[in-house]
Amino acid sequence: MKILLRRNILIGNISAILLVFAGAFGNASGQSYVQDMERESARSDKLTGGAIEKTALAAGGDNLKITVNVPAFQMTLWQNGKELKTYPIGVGLKEYPIYVGTLKASAVIWNPPWIPPDSDWVVESKKVKVGKIIRPTDRRNPLGKMKIPLGGGYLIHQAKGIGDLGSLVSHGCVRVLQADLYDLADKIVAARELDLTPKQIARAERTKKTLAAELEPGIPVEITYDTMVVEAGKLHIYPDVYDRKKNTIENLRAELRSNGVDASDLNDETLNKILARAVSKKQFVVSVKNIEAGRALLGGQTIAVVTRLPERKSKITGSAIRKRRVSR
């Protein structure tokens, strides 16, 4: 009996190791920058009908989806087409842009090792080598406390700090604050009813011990590059952070027209002034009603793309979801 038990434990440990290092969960291959630039933001009124319904998590309900709109620096977790939570993020540098298109989250890994990809910035580095495993205890590991592999070398992983939010900071990955990553993981664990106990998760958060949970099937992840979004009756113009020539007069007129907004009275000079206000880390926001009333400039405002500091969670109390879960 003891021999059989030890054998099962060994098999379980080997399976966990394979999960962490399997190529499907982010290997040393170079990243591909194929772009699908025409996809609309999931928050567009054209897709939501003019209102985004929020919901509380349905444990065991699954049907999760993650969406990211790069210029908005927003990541949203959805369940059954309703918003569970939206998180501010950082994304890839201009020279290492994030993938735009559809991917799948294949695992949640606490205290992940890092395998430097076969990319020029790694090849030129004197600190790490392509394909050499960097342990979670190593200061050279940039992933922080968690990674969620998306395939093709792309990851969601921990940000270095608040300064990453609303910024081009990574080599093609989505960066999220630790507290928000923990919240996202809690929701995924509860919705999927993954075979993890609160004790296991607490230990992973407290230590450098790796903990991995496979997501089968993977969670769909849709990444868009939509600089003009009418959401809840308001036009948001985000900066064209990758210089894709998206913020043009022609595209603005097309966006308004496709949302049924009559902008015939707006001349090109006014539209150029509107577009000019969405620069750096600033977005321009104006209601559709003000546009149609001829108050597109006077009725709008320029605000930060990331408009709030993320909510902090107590490490002592943890999330409400984790409190509700019962140890198996």
C-alpha distance (Angstrom), angle and dihedral (degrees) to the residues before:
residue distance angle dihedral
M1 . . .
K2 3.82 . .
I3 3.80 91.0 .
L4 3.81 90.7 50.8
L5 3.80 91.5 48.6
R6 3.80 92.0 50.2
R7 3.81 89.8 48.3
N8 3.83 91.5 52.8
I9 3.80 91.4 48.3
L10 3.80 90.2 50.0
I11 3.80 91.9 49.8
G12 3.82 89.8 49.1
N13 3.80 91.9 50.8
I14 3.79 92.3 48.4
S15 3.83 90.4 49.7
A16 3.82 90.6 52.3
I17 3.80 91.2 50.1
L18 3.81 91.7 49.8
L19 3.81 89.5 49.4
V20 3.80 92.6 53.2
F21 3.79 95.7 47.4
A22 3.81 102.1 31.3
G23 3.80 113.6 126.8
A24 3.80 91.4 -123.3
F25 3.77 89.2 65.1
G26 3.79 97.5 55.5
N27 3.78 119.9 -57.2
A28 3.77 134.9 -177.3
S29 3.79 95.1 -81.9
G30 3.78 120.0 119.8
Q31 3.80 119.5 -98.7
S32 3.80 123.1 -105.2
Y33 3.80 117.8 -136.3
V34 3.81 99.6 -157.8
Q35 3.78 107.7 153.5
D36 3.82 133.1 -151.2
M37 3.78 98.2 -167.5
E38 3.82 100.4 169.1
R39 3.81 98.4 65.6
E40 3.83 114.9 115.1
S41 3.80 123.3 -125.3
A42 3.80 111.2 -96.2
R43 3.81 87.1 -127.2
S44 3.82 94.4 60.0
D45 3.79 116.9 122.5
K46 3.80 86.8 -129.2
L47 3.80 88.2 68.1
T48 3.81 101.7 31.4
G49 3.78 99.4 41.6
G50 3.80 91.6 -119.0
A51 3.80 100.8 -55.5
I52 3.79 134.8 65.7
E53 3.77 111.5 -142.9
K54 3.80 114.9 -143.3
T55 3.78 123.0 -148.9
A56 3.78 143.0 -177.7
L57 3.78 117.6 -113.4
A58 3.79 115.9 -85.2
A59 3.80 104.7 -147.0
G60 3.77 110.1 -137.0
G61 3.79 89.8 11.5
D62 3.81 94.6 106.6
N63 3.86 112.0 173.9
L64 3.80 89.8 127.9
K65 3.79 128.1 167.3
I66 3.80 132.5 179.6
T67 3.80 121.9 -151.4
V68 3.78 129.9 -172.8
N69 3.80 127.4 -170.1
V70 3.78 105.9 -164.0
P71 3.86 102.1 -156.2
A72 3.82 89.9 46.2
F73 3.82 92.0 49.5
Q74 3.79 88.4 -137.9
M75 3.79 131.6 137.8
T76 3.81 118.3 -171.1
L77 3.79 129.5 -167.4
W78 3.82 112.8 -149.9
Q79 3.78 132.7 -169.8
N80 3.79 120.5 -167.2
G81 3.80 88.9 -12.2
K82 3.82 93.4 -56.0
E83 3.80 127.3 112.3
L84 3.79 116.3 -104.0
K85 3.80 98.6 172.0
T86 3.80 141.0 -22.7
Y87 3.80 121.1 -145.5
P88 3.82 131.0 -164.8
I89 3.80 112.8 -123.3
G90 3.79 147.3 -178.5
V91 3.82 120.8 -130.2
G92 3.80 142.8 -165.7
L93 3.76 125.6 -52.3
K94 3.82 119.7 -105.6
E95 3.78 90.9 -103.4
Y96 3.82 90.9 46.0
P97 3.82 103.2 34.4
I98 3.74 123.7 -175.0
Y99 3.81 116.6 -103.8
V100 3.81 112.9 -95.9
G101 3.80 113.2 -150.3
T102 3.80 136.0 49.2
L103 3.80 126.2 -35.1
K104 3.81 136.3 158.4
A105 3.80 131.2 -120.3
S106 3.80 104.2 -130.8
A107 3.82 103.9 179.1
V108 3.79 147.0 -1.2
I109 3.79 111.9 -129.4
W110 3.79 124.6 -174.7
N111 3.83 116.6 -155.9
P112 3.80 92.7 6.0
P113 3.78 125.6 -165.4
W114 3.80 115.4 -125.9
I115 3.78 125.4 -129.5
P116 3.84 108.3 -163.7
P117 3.83 107.8 -128.8
D118 3.78 126.1 -125.8
S119 3.79 93.2 -98.5
D120 3.80 131.3 131.2
W121 3.80 94.2 -111.5
V122 3.81 89.7 57.0
V123 3.80 94.0 43.0
E124 3.82 89.6 53.0
S125 3.82 92.8 46.4
K126 3.78 119.7 103.8
K127 3.81 92.9 -161.7
V128 3.81 102.8 61.2
K129 3.81 139.6 22.2
V130 3.80 129.5 -136.4
G131 3.81 111.7 -91.8
K132 3.80 96.2 4.4
I133 3.81 110.2 131.5
I134 3.80 114.5 -117.6
R135 3.80 109.9 -159.1
P136 3.82 123.2 -133.7
T137 3.80 89.6 -111.8
D138 3.83 91.7 57.7
R139 3.82 116.4 99.5
R140 3.80 89.3 -141.5
N141 3.81 89.9 67.0
P142 3.86 105.9 102.4
L143 3.81 97.6 -172.4
G144 3.81 99.3 85.5
K145 3.80 121.7 -160.7
M146 3.81 99.0 -24.5
K147 3.76 146.3 21.1
I148 3.78 131.9 -171.7
P149 3.82 109.0 -161.7
L150 3.80 116.1 -140.5
G151 3.79 98.7 -176.9
G152 3.80 130.6 -103.7
G153 3.80 91.5 60.9
Y154 3.83 93.1 -61.6
L155 3.80 120.8 131.1
I156 3.76 145.0 177.9
H157 3.80 104.5 -137.1
Q158 3.78 144.0 152.5
A159 3.79 121.1 -60.0
K160 3.78 120.8 -131.9
G161 3.79 90.7 -125.3
I162 3.80 146.7 -50.2
G163 3.80 89.8 -59.1
D164 3.81 89.5 71.3
L165 3.80 92.3 63.0
G166 3.78 114.2 99.9
S167 3.80 90.0 9.3
L168 3.79 141.1 108.3
V169 3.78 98.9 -118.7
S170 3.81 114.4 133.7
H171 3.78 141.0 68.1
G172 3.80 93.6 -106.6
C173 3.81 99.6 -51.1
V174 3.81 135.0 115.5
R175 3.80 112.5 -113.1
V176 3.81 119.9 -154.7
L177 3.80 130.8 177.4
Q178 3.80 115.4 -100.0
A179 3.81 95.0 -114.6
D180 3.81 90.8 51.1
L181 3.80 91.7 46.9
Y182 3.80 90.1 52.8
D183 3.81 89.3 49.5
L184 3.80 91.6 49.5
A185 3.81 91.3 48.6
D186 3.82 91.8 48.6
K187 3.78 90.5 54.3
I188 3.79 93.5 47.2
V189 3.82 92.1 47.8
A190 3.82 91.9 49.4
A191 3.80 96.2 43.5
R192 3.80 92.9 47.4
E193 3.82 93.2 37.6
L194 3.79 88.9 -134.3
D195 3.77 118.1 -165.0
L196 3.80 95.0 -104.7
T197 3.79 127.9 115.2
P198 3.82 126.1 -142.0
K199 3.81 86.9 -115.7
Q200 3.81 92.1 58.0
I201 3.80 92.4 48.0
A202 3.82 93.2 46.1
R203 3.79 89.7 51.4
A204 3.79 91.5 50.5
E205 3.81 90.9 50.5
R206 3.80 91.7 47.3
T207 3.82 98.3 45.1
K208 3.79 140.7 30.7
K209 3.80 93.3 -107.9
T210 3.79 112.6 129.5
L211 3.81 117.5 -120.0
A212 3.80 121.0 -177.7
A213 3.78 133.0 -171.6
E214 3.79 121.6 -174.0
L215 3.81 118.9 -137.0
E216 3.79 107.8 -144.5
P217 2.92 113.5 -157.7
G218 3.79 95.9 25.5
I219 3.79 121.1 -117.5
P220 3.83 112.4 -108.7
V221 3.80 113.4 -113.8
E222 3.80 117.7 -165.3
I223 3.81 116.9 -166.7
T224 3.80 118.1 -168.8
Y225 3.79 136.3 -178.2
D226 3.79 101.5 -149.8
T227 3.81 114.8 153.8
M228 3.80 96.1 176.2
V229 3.80 117.6 52.3
V230 3.79 130.1 164.8
E231 3.80 102.7 -152.5
A232 3.80 123.9 174.7
G233 3.79 90.9 -14.2
K234 3.81 95.3 -50.0
L235 3.78 128.2 107.7
H236 3.79 112.7 -132.6
I237 3.80 116.9 -166.5
Y238 3.79 111.4 -167.8
P239 3.80 125.9 -166.5
D240 3.80 115.7 -91.2
V241 3.81 90.7 -119.2
Y242 3.82 95.6 177.8
D243 3.83 93.8 43.5
R244 3.81 92.9 -120.2
K245 3.82 92.1 153.6
K246 3.78 90.6 -114.5
N247 3.82 98.4 135.1
T248 3.79 100.1 74.8
I249 3.79 132.0 135.2
E250 3.80 90.5 -114.4
N251 3.83 92.5 53.0
L252 3.81 91.8 46.2
R253 3.79 92.6 52.0
A254 3.82 89.6 46.8
E255 3.82 92.0 50.5
L256 3.80 92.4 50.5
R257 3.79 92.3 44.7
S258 3.82 92.9 50.0
N259 3.81 88.6 53.5
G260 3.79 92.2 51.5
V261 3.81 93.4 -108.7
D262 3.81 116.6 149.8
A263 3.80 105.2 -137.4
S264 3.80 97.1 156.0
D265 3.81 91.5 119.7
L266 3.80 93.1 56.4
N267 3.80 112.6 96.8
D268 3.79 124.3 -149.0
E269 3.80 92.3 -104.6
T270 3.80 91.5 59.5
L271 3.79 92.4 46.3
N272 3.80 90.6 50.3
K273 3.80 90.3 53.1
I274 3.80 90.1 50.7
L275 3.80 91.9 50.4
A276 3.80 91.6 46.7
R277 3.79 90.5 61.7
A278 3.81 93.3 63.6
V279 3.79 99.9 77.0
S280 3.79 138.6 127.0
K281 3.81 106.1 -8.5
K282 3.81 95.6 -21.4
Q283 3.79 130.5 103.3
F284 3.78 128.9 -163.7
V285 3.81 117.2 -132.3
V286 3.80 127.7 -171.7
S287 3.79 132.6 158.5
V288 3.78 120.4 -112.2
K289 3.82 88.3 -124.9
N290 3.80 91.3 58.5
I291 3.80 91.0 48.6
E292 3.79 91.8 52.6
A293 3.82 90.2 45.8
G294 3.80 91.0 56.0
R295 3.80 93.5 -107.2
A296 3.80 98.5 112.0
L297 3.81 93.3 132.4
L298 3.80 102.7 28.7
G299 3.80 93.4 42.9
G300 3.78 95.5 48.0
Q301 3.78 133.7 77.3
T302 3.79 138.9 -152.5
I303 3.79 112.5 -129.8
A304 3.79 137.8 163.7
V305 3.80 115.7 -79.4
V306 3.82 89.0 -132.3
T307 3.79 100.5 44.4
R308 3.80 103.2 177.0
L309 3.74 141.3 42.3
P310 3.80 111.1 -113.6
E311 3.77 117.8 -100.9
R312 3.78 113.7 -103.4
K313 3.80 122.3 -135.2
S314 3.76 124.1 -150.9
K315 3.78 112.0 -111.0
I316 3.80 87.5 -147.4
T317 3.77 98.7 55.1
G318 3.80 99.4 31.2
S319 3.78 120.8 -164.2
A320 3.76 126.9 -34.5
I321 3.79 89.6 -118.3
R322 3.77 92.8 58.2
K323 3.80 90.9 50.0
R324 3.79 90.5 56.1
R325 3.77 94.6 50.0
V326 3.78 117.7 96.4
S327 3.78 120.6 -139.1
R328 3.77 113.2 -114.0
